[in-house]
Amino acid sequence: MKNLFTFELSEDPQLTDDQYTLNANPDIYVQVCMFGGYAVGEYKESTGMMYDHGMFELQSHAFAKAIELNAANV
């Protein structure tokens, strides 16, 4: 499942977290939270807003949610 995402290392870890971007839709991402867990987010260009789709303890669950979001958008 990890091969469906591209890892992006934070340029400034004090300001932003590392993240995995979904290759099929770069507007969907999994943020690697500094204090543990993974946040799934989505940017919608039509509204110019970021949407939170939940926090997950396991990376695999966050990845599954991101893939599910992309399938719903197709």
N, C-alpha and C positions, 0 to 999 in steps of 0.2 A: 504494500500500500504506500510505503514511503516514496517509491519511485514516481508516484503521481504528483508529487510536490517538489518545489525547489526551495531549499533552505536559504534564508537571507540573514546574514549576521548583522547585528546592530552596529552602526557606525559610532554610536555613543550610548553605551549600556546604562548610563545614568539617566538618560532621557527616554530611550525607547528599548523595547524588548526585541529579541530575535524573533523571526517568524518563518513559517512555511507557507508559501503561496501555491495555490492549486494551479497546476499547469494548464488544465482545461479552461480555467476561468480565473485570471489573475486578480479579479475583484474579490475573490473569496480567499481568506487566509486563516491560519492557525497561529496565534500569538503564543510564544513560549514565555509564560509569566515568571518573573524573577523569583518570586517566593513560592513557586510550585504551581502546577496545573497548566492548563491550556485553554485559551479563550478563542472561540470561533467568531470571526467577524466578516462583514461583507460591506463593500462600498457600492452604492448605487449612484451611478452617474446622473440618472434622470432626476434625482432629488438632491444630489450633492451631499448626501449624508452617509455616515457609517452606521451599521446596524450590528448589535450584539446578538449572537445566537447561542450564548451559553458558555459556561465554564465546565471543564472536564478534568478529572484527576488523571485519566489515562490518555496518552497521545493517540492511541488507536481509536478511542471513542471520539475524540475531537476530529481526527481525520475522516471517520465515517460520517460525522455530521456535516463536514464541509462537502464531501462527495454527495450526500443526500441533498444539500442545498443546491448544488449545481444541477443535479438531475431535475429538481423542481423548477429550475429557471429555464430549462431547455424547451 
